[in-house]
């Protein structure tokens, strides 16, 4: 059995080999030796042809086995390559799908019209008080989302500086916090039925 380090020797295809002419002039010395022993020329030629045929059959079997091993190895390599290609295609598909999902999550910017001034009043602004309540997952009355209150908030935001702070007492009497004025001022609340 050859070592793993040595490359396997390639067996040439023996199917094209022809049986030598043992009755020819190249084998005269061998025939003379056999005649001295008492073997006839016909028996010697037949024995040599039979020996060559046995050796040729062994070479053919070895060559066929080598071809079968190569086919098996090539088949395994092709299977592994096909599996690797399928795995790469699946990974590429997953990456593309993730990229599409990421692209969907990206905020879409509205088209900007050139030479148009920005609006002077931001429409639909809710009060900081309502925004603060929403961020704390608290209950916010519907009144804060009406157009009238949003308009009041927009005007109020223009009159109060953003950095103006007011001290507000929390639920317990001993804790005081500084919050923006807009967040501490509640709008006039109306029942939802009156909206």
Backbone torsions as a table, in degrees:
resi	resn	phi	psi	omega
1	UNK	NA	127.4	-177.1
2	UNK	-71.1	151.6	177.8
3	UNK	-67.2	158.9	179.8
4	UNK	-68.2	-26.3	-177.8
5	UNK	-75.9	-32.9	-177.8
6	UNK	-78.1	133.5	175.9
7	UNK	-70.6	146.2	-179.6
8	UNK	-67.0	138.0	-179.9
9	UNK	-77.3	137.0	179.8
10	UNK	-81.2	129.6	178.9
11	UNK	-92.1	123.0	178.8
12	UNK	-69.1	154.9	-179.2
13	UNK	-69.0	113.9	-177.3
14	UNK	-87.0	2.5	-174.4
15	UNK	-68.2	-22.0	-180.0
16	UNK	-89.8	-4.0	-178.7
17	UNK	-71.0	138.3	178.3
18	UNK	-108.1	149.2	179.3
19	UNK	-69.4	130.4	179.2
20	UNK	-64.2	157.9	178.2
21	UNK	-87.7	94.9	-177.5
22	UNK	-71.7	-13.5	177.2
23	UNK	-89.6	-2.6	-177.4
24	UNK	-77.9	179.1	-174.7
25	UNK	-69.7	-23.3	-178.9
26	UNK	-67.3	-23.5	-176.1
27	UNK	-106.2	16.2	178.7
28	UNK	-59.2	-44.9	179.8
29	UNK	-61.7	-38.2	180.0
30	UNK	-67.7	-39.2	179.9
31	UNK	-66.1	-37.4	179.7
32	UNK	-65.2	-41.0	178.0
33	UNK	-62.9	-42.3	-179.5
34	UNK	-67.0	-35.3	179.7
35	UNK	-65.9	-34.2	177.9
36	UNK	-66.2	-31.6	-179.4
37	UNK	-79.5	-19.9	178.4
38	UNK	107.6	18.3	178.8
39	UNK	-100.7	135.6	-179.4
40	UNK	-73.6	159.4	-178.9
41	UNK	-62.7	-42.3	-179.4
42	UNK	-63.6	-42.6	178.8
43	UNK	-64.9	-39.8	180.0
44	UNK	-66.0	-43.9	179.7
45	UNK	-63.4	-42.8	179.7
46	UNK	-64.4	-43.3	179.9
47	UNK	-64.0	-41.3	179.8
48	UNK	-68.0	-38.5	177.0
49	UNK	-65.6	-41.0	178.1
50	UNK	-62.6	-42.5	178.1
51	UNK	-62.8	-42.7	178.5
52	UNK	-63.5	-39.6	-178.4
53	UNK	-64.9	-40.5	177.7
54	UNK	-62.1	-45.9	179.1
55	UNK	-63.6	-40.8	179.4
56	UNK	-63.7	-41.7	178.4
57	UNK	-63.3	-39.7	177.6
58	UNK	-63.6	-42.1	177.5
59	UNK	-62.7	-41.4	179.6
60	UNK	-62.8	-43.7	178.5
61	UNK	-62.3	-43.7	179.8
62	UNK	-63.7	-41.9	179.8
63	UNK	-65.5	-42.4	178.8
64	UNK	-63.8	-39.2	177.8
65	UNK	-64.3	-41.9	178.2
66	UNK	-62.6	-42.0	178.6
67	UNK	-63.3	-41.6	178.8
68	UNK	-63.7	-42.0	178.0
69	UNK	-63.1	-41.9	178.5
70	UNK	-63.7	-41.9	178.9
71	UNK	-62.6	-41.5	179.0
72	UNK	-63.9	-45.7	179.6
73	UNK	-62.5	-44.1	178.5
74	UNK	-63.6	-39.4	177.8
75	UNK	-62.8	-43.0	178.0
76	UNK	-63.8	-42.2	178.8
77	UNK	-62.8	-41.5	179.4
78	UNK	-65.8	-39.1	177.7
79	UNK	-63.4	-45.6	179.3
80	UNK	-62.7	-40.9	179.0
81	UNK	-65.2	-41.9	179.0
82	UNK	-63.7	-41.3	177.9
83	UNK	-63.7	-43.2	179.3
84	UNK	-64.3	-41.8	178.1
85	UNK	-63.2	-41.9	179.1
86	UNK	-64.2	-41.4	179.3
87	UNK	-64.3	-42.9	177.9
88	UNK	-63.8	-40.8	178.9
89	UNK	-64.3	-39.8	179.2
90	UNK	-66.3	-42.8	178.2
91	UNK	-63.5	-40.6	178.1
92	UNK	-62.9	-42.0	179.0
93	UNK	-62.5	-42.8	178.6
94	UNK	-63.6	-42.8	178.3
95	UNK	-62.3	-41.7	179.2
96	UNK	-65.2	-39.4	179.1
97	UNK	-65.3	-42.9	177.2
98	UNK	-62.7	-39.3	179.3
99	UNK	-65.0	-40.9	177.5
100	UNK	-63.3	-40.7	178.5
101	UNK	-64.1	-40.9	178.3
102	UNK	-64.8	-39.6	179.4
103	UNK	-65.0	-34.8	178.4
104	UNK	-67.9	-33.9	-177.8
105	UNK	-76.4	-20.3	-179.1
106	UNK	-65.9	137.4	178.8
107	UNK	-67.7	136.4	178.0
108	UNK	-89.8	126.3	179.6
109	UNK	-84.3	141.0	176.9
110	UNK	-72.8	156.0	-179.4
111	UNK	-69.1	136.1	179.7
112	UNK	-96.9	129.8	178.5
113	UNK	-91.4	124.3	-179.5
114	UNK	-68.9	148.5	177.7
115	UNK	64.8	23.5	176.1
116	UNK	-114.9	130.2	-178.8
117	UNK	-73.9	149.9	177.1
118	UNK	-69.3	156.4	-179.9
119	UNK	-65.7	149.0	-179.3
120	UNK	-81.1	-28.2	-178.9
121	UNK	-123.5	130.2	176.5
122	UNK	-78.0	120.1	-177.9
123	UNK	-80.2	145.8	173.4
124	UNK	76.7	24.8	179.6
125	UNK	-81.1	129.9	175.3
126	UNK	-95.1	161.6	-175.4
127	UNK	-68.9	154.4	177.6
128	UNK	-62.7	-33.4	178.0
129	UNK	-59.6	-48.6	179.9
130	UNK	-66.6	-39.1	179.3
131	UNK	-64.4	-39.9	178.0
132	UNK	-64.5	-41.7	178.6
133	UNK	-64.2	-41.5	178.9
134	UNK	-64.1	-40.1	-179.7
135	UNK	-65.9	-27.9	177.4
136	UNK	-91.9	8.1	-180.0
137	UNK	59.0	35.5	177.9
138	UNK	-92.4	170.1	178.9
139	UNK	-77.1	131.5	178.5
140	UNK	-123.3	127.6	-179.1
141	UNK	-66.1	152.7	-178.3
142	UNK	-63.4	-26.2	-176.6
143	UNK	-55.7	-32.4	-176.7
144	UNK	-67.3	-14.2	-176.8
145	UNK	-106.1	5.8	178.3
146	UNK	-79.4	157.8	-177.9
147	UNK	-63.2	-37.7	-178.2
148	UNK	-63.0	-47.4	-178.9
149	UNK	-68.1	-37.5	178.2
150	UNK	-62.6	-37.8	178.2
151	UNK	-66.5	-42.0	177.2
152	UNK	-60.8	-42.0	-179.7
153	UNK	-63.1	-42.8	179.7
154	UNK	-60.5	-42.3	178.5
155	UNK	-68.2	-41.4	-179.4
156	UNK	-63.1	-38.6	-178.8
157	UNK	-64.9	-26.3	178.0
158	UNK	-75.9	-26.1	-175.1
159	UNK	-91.7	-21.2	-177.5
160	UNK	-109.6	132.7	177.6
161	UNK	-68.6	145.6	-177.4
162	UNK	-65.1	-26.7	-176.4
163	UNK	-95.4	9.3	177.7
164	UNK	-74.2	128.3	-177.0
165	UNK	-116.0	154.1	176.4
166	UNK	-135.9	148.2	179.6
167	UNK	-87.8	127.6	-177.9
168	UNK	-124.6	137.0	178.2
169	UNK	-87.6	134.6	178.1
170	UNK	-79.5	-172.6	-177.0
171	UNK	-58.4	-43.9	176.5
172	UNK	-81.7	148.5	-171.8
173	UNK	-72.5	-18.1	-173.6
174	UNK	-94.0	-6.5	-176.4
175	UNK	-108.2	127.2	176.9
176	UNK	-122.4	143.2	178.8
177	UNK	-130.4	151.8	171.3
178	UNK	-96.5	126.4	178.9
179	UNK	-131.9	159.1	175.7
180	UNK	-59.9	147.9	-177.7
181	UNK	-57.1	-41.5	-177.4
182	UNK	-64.7	-30.6	-179.5
183	UNK	-78.9	-23.1	-177.4
184	UNK	-91.3	-9.3	-175.4
185	UNK	-100.0	116.9	176.5
186	UNK	-86.6	140.8	176.4
187	UNK	-76.4	166.1	175.5
188	UNK	-65.1	125.2	-175.5
189	UNK	-95.5	133.6	176.4
190	UNK	-118.1	147.5	175.8
191	UNK	-59.7	149.5	-178.1
192	UNK	-60.1	-32.5	-179.0
193	UNK	-65.9	-25.9	-178.5
194	UNK	-86.3	-1.8	-176.5
195	UNK	-74.8	NA	NA
